[in-house]
Amino acid sequence: MLLALSGFFSGAETAMMACNRYRLQVAAQRGERGPRLAHELLQKTDKLLGVILLFNSLVNSAAATLAGVITIQWLGEEKWALGAATLAVTFLILVFSEISPKVVGASRADMLAPKVAYVLAPLLRVFYPVIWFVNLFVMALLRVLRLKPRDDAEHRTLSPEELRALVLESSHFIPASHRSILVNLFDLEGVTMRDVMTPRHAVEAIDMQAPLDDIRQQIATSYHTRLPVYDGDLNAVLGVLHQRRVVSALSAGELDKEDLRGLLVAPYFIPGGTALYTQLQYFQEARQRIALVVDEYGEVEGLVTLEDIIEEIIGKFTTSTPGTRLSLVWNDDGEAIVDGGASLREINRALGLNLPLDGPKTLNGLILEQLQDIPESGVSCKIAGVPIEVLQAQNRMVRRARILRPRVAA
């Protein structure tokens, strides 16, 4: 009986310490009594451990004493008999009262914790004065050793990295698509506008110095609802044109440059190093959907929209402009043909690679940095263990490249 009681308290200690506190809290909020009692006990860990160890120590001491009494009655007070009894009771306590119950408690913690709480909660209430008295000496010893007990709430606070790991491990409870969105949210603080913007050379914009017929043709054939308008150079941005404002005038053939200037909205500029989450808040506060990204010298680096940020969180959902980007998928030969201007983050996510992100943001920039030269077609290199072959180089940049699937080490 004493070994069974000792096993109960040993298993209860492990189950209470190993159970999922957040799962208990959710069950307690639903009104379940067992989880509520367990959750309340875990809010005062020192008292909980006090009552468990008090009874566990008493039971183990009683078991050892009883074993000695039985040995003396049956075998006398011979030293070898007392030594053998000590070894025997130690073995029994280890097997039946310590290791086995704790293994069971650790493997069935979430199921056992609410059940053992029905026993531990009344014991704590009845023997609270004893526990309080014992804890006086415990706290005094900790002060002598200059050890300050950590606040339980602070101990249970999770960092963003820990929360991210928790989400990744919850594959049985959260659908993959939802899990991907949650993981992307944790990464927002580390992603800047330069990581998601459309680079300057790929920005479609209207040049007011171009012939009026060319401007009309560009507006009529554009796939975008908003277009930046500049005067000769993209750094001289005049404003942003909303396509809906010019539909009627364009269809009637009455649109001229002065009318176009009158329809422009003031441009919205943001620094390239702004974090995605911060910029999302700025978009909301300023009620903007499009912004021009500038560097430290005020020169335009690219363009970013609200949709770019949303896609970074939930994945691609809008229709891409036809012909602007090749499909990021592996073919049957383990190859992928990629646009040189493709974002490294997008390539990593789509192809499951780990290309470095702390330098250039596009595949073209990464290849140029690696080779320290402007390559010709047919040049190959290996970056972060990924073989890459330049298929087409034009106008001092890599236009198209072939990425080979890295071999997995045996």
Secondary structure, 3 states (H helix, E strand, C coil): CHHHHHHHHHHHHHHHHHCCHHHHHHHHHCCCHHHHHHHHHHCCHHHHHHHHHHHHHHHHHHHHHHHHHHHHHHHCCCHHHHHHHHHHHHHHHHHHHHHHHHHHHHHCHHHHHHHHHHHHHHHHHHCHHHHHHHHHHHHHHHHHCCCCCCCHHHHCCCCHHHHHHHHHCCCCCCCHHHHHHHHHHHHHHHCEHHHHCEEHHHCCCEECCCCHHHHHHHHHHCCCCEEEEECCCCCCEEEEEEHHHCHHHHHHCCCCHHHHHHCCECCCEEECCCEHHHHHHHHHHHCCCEEEEECCCCCEEEEEEHHHHHHHHHCCCCCCCCCCCCCCCCCCCCEEEEECCCEHHHHHHHHCCCCCCCCCCEHHHHHHHHHCCCCCCCCEEEECCEEEEEEEEECCEEEEEEEECCCCCC
